[in-house]
């Protein structure tokens, strides 16, 4: 999953532990990257999410921490289909802007 983070501030900000929150009961693995955003810069972040079951995979929100103090959350509506004999993911719906501002 590709997201864009944007820093609207005059100072660099540390965005840590970026992760998706999925529907309860879904089994999956993911990375939780951290980035340093320079003032007024936009940065692409790739989140690797690996479903461990066949079927619909519902992502409910995106979470991250600012400066290891403030927990932030942004609701998103994303459903991914994973077939039985198919390792590719097909996206059904995604937030129109595709951006999360930190």
C-alpha beads as a LAMMPS data file, in Angstrom:
LAMMPS data file: protein, C-alpha beads

102 atoms
101 bonds

1 atom types
1 bond types

-500.0 500.0 xlo xhi
-500.0 500.0 ylo yhi
-500.0 500.0 zlo zhi

Masses

1 110.0

Atoms # bond

1 1 1 0.000 0.000 0.000
2 1 1 1.417 3.378 -0.971
3 1 1 0.639 6.477 1.081
4 1 1 1.883 10.058 1.003
5 1 1 2.726 12.032 4.122
6 1 1 3.046 15.809 4.051
7 1 1 4.672 18.099 6.617
8 1 1 2.955 21.522 6.681
9 1 1 5.158 22.808 9.525
10 1 1 8.335 24.924 9.580
11 1 1 10.200 22.220 11.527
12 1 1 11.046 18.583 10.738
13 1 1 8.686 16.023 12.232
14 1 1 9.309 12.388 13.114
15 1 1 6.540 10.050 12.046
16 1 1 6.992 6.618 13.572
17 1 1 5.305 3.239 13.620
18 1 1 3.123 3.827 10.555
19 1 1 0.661 0.940 10.272
20 1 1 -2.765 -0.118 9.096
21 1 1 -5.519 -1.326 11.385
22 1 1 -7.667 -4.077 9.910
23 1 1 -11.040 -5.541 10.750
24 1 1 -10.939 -7.618 13.945
25 1 1 -10.111 -11.252 13.408
26 1 1 -8.106 -10.831 10.198
27 1 1 -4.683 -12.444 10.197
28 1 1 -1.924 -10.469 8.513
29 1 1 1.703 -9.336 8.757
30 1 1 2.997 -5.855 8.057
31 1 1 6.003 -3.600 8.341
32 1 1 5.765 -0.424 10.462
33 1 1 8.146 2.114 8.920
34 1 1 9.261 5.422 10.406
35 1 1 10.216 8.569 8.478
36 1 1 11.590 12.039 9.163
37 1 1 9.679 14.678 7.206
38 1 1 11.508 17.892 6.386
39 1 1 9.576 21.188 6.540
40 1 1 6.949 21.567 3.780
41 1 1 7.975 18.285 2.153
42 1 1 5.857 15.402 0.936
43 1 1 7.115 11.835 1.092
44 1 1 5.927 8.513 -0.261
45 1 1 5.834 5.594 2.190
46 1 1 5.296 1.979 1.165
47 1 1 3.487 -0.244 3.632
48 1 1 3.853 -3.968 3.104
49 1 1 0.730 -5.798 4.223
50 1 1 0.555 -9.559 3.800
51 1 1 -2.838 -11.219 4.333
52 1 1 -2.468 -14.712 5.790
53 1 1 -5.974 -15.861 4.799
54 1 1 -8.015 -16.087 1.606
55 1 1 -10.946 -13.702 1.211
56 1 1 -11.818 -10.055 1.645
57 1 1 -9.243 -8.025 3.548
58 1 1 -10.702 -4.886 5.126
59 1 1 -8.422 -2.049 6.193
60 1 1 -10.246 0.299 8.563
61 1 1 -7.675 2.943 9.470
62 1 1 -4.107 4.152 9.309
63 1 1 -2.192 4.930 12.523
64 1 1 1.122 6.648 13.257
65 1 1 2.969 8.364 16.091
66 1 1 4.330 11.905 16.048
67 1 1 7.531 12.430 18.046
68 1 1 6.804 9.155 19.935
69 1 1 4.171 11.072 21.935
70 1 1 1.016 11.730 19.919
71 1 1 -0.920 8.781 18.489
72 1 1 -2.684 9.776 15.257
73 1 1 -5.374 7.889 13.393
74 1 1 -7.066 8.403 10.035
75 1 1 -10.067 6.378 9.001
76 1 1 -9.911 4.891 5.514
77 1 1 -12.242 2.598 3.620
78 1 1 -10.273 -0.027 1.743
79 1 1 -11.249 -3.574 0.871
80 1 1 -8.819 -5.895 -0.872
81 1 1 -9.688 -9.222 -2.471
82 1 1 -7.250 -12.108 -2.380
83 1 1 -8.117 -15.212 -4.374
84 1 1 -7.486 -18.802 -3.387
85 1 1 -4.762 -19.529 -5.973
86 1 1 -3.745 -15.958 -6.623
87 1 1 -1.112 -14.021 -4.680
88 1 1 -2.045 -10.705 -6.280
89 1 1 -4.233 -8.238 -4.447
90 1 1 -7.061 -6.404 -6.195
91 1 1 -8.189 -3.124 -4.680
92 1 1 -11.922 -2.453 -4.694
93 1 1 -12.083 0.983 -3.075
94 1 1 -9.643 3.535 -1.753
95 1 1 -9.870 6.971 -0.212
96 1 1 -10.236 9.518 -3.062
97 1 1 -7.357 11.798 -2.067
98 1 1 -4.931 8.982 -1.178
99 1 1 -3.112 11.404 1.135
100 1 1 -2.640 11.603 4.876
101 1 1 -1.313 14.845 6.287
102 1 1 0.776 14.633 9.431

Bonds

1 1 1 2
2 1 2 3
3 1 3 4
4 1 4 5
5 1 5 6
6 1 6 7
7 1 7 8
8 1 8 9
9 1 9 10
10 1 10 11
11 1 11 12
12 1 12 13
13 1 13 14
14 1 14 15
15 1 15 16
16 1 16 17
17 1 17 18
18 1 18 19
19 1 19 20
20 1 20 21
21 1 21 22
22 1 22 23
23 1 23 24
24 1 24 25
25 1 25 26
26 1 26 27
27 1 27 28
28 1 28 29
29 1 29 30
30 1 30 31
31 1 31 32
32 1 32 33
33 1 33 34
34 1 34 35
35 1 35 36
36 1 36 37
37 1 37 38
38 1 38 39
39 1 39 40
40 1 40 41
41 1 41 42
42 1 42 43
43 1 43 44
44 1 44 45
45 1 45 46
46 1 46 47
47 1 47 48
48 1 48 49
49 1 49 50
50 1 50 51
51 1 51 52
52 1 52 53
53 1 53 54
54 1 54 55
55 1 55 56
56 1 56 57
57 1 57 58
58 1 58 59
59 1 59 60
60 1 60 61
61 1 61 62
62 1 62 63
63 1 63 64
64 1 64 65
65 1 65 66
66 1 66 67
67 1 67 68
68 1 68 69
69 1 69 70
70 1 70 71
71 1 71 72
72 1 72 73
73 1 73 74
74 1 74 75
75 1 75 76
76 1 76 77
77 1 77 78
78 1 78 79
79 1 79 80
80 1 80 81
81 1 81 82
82 1 82 83
83 1 83 84
84 1 84 85
85 1 85 86
86 1 86 87
87 1 87 88
88 1 88 89
89 1 89 90
90 1 90 91
91 1 91 92
92 1 92 93
93 1 93 94
94 1 94 95
95 1 95 96
96 1 96 97
97 1 97 98
98 1 98 99
99 1 99 100
100 1 100 101
101 1 101 102
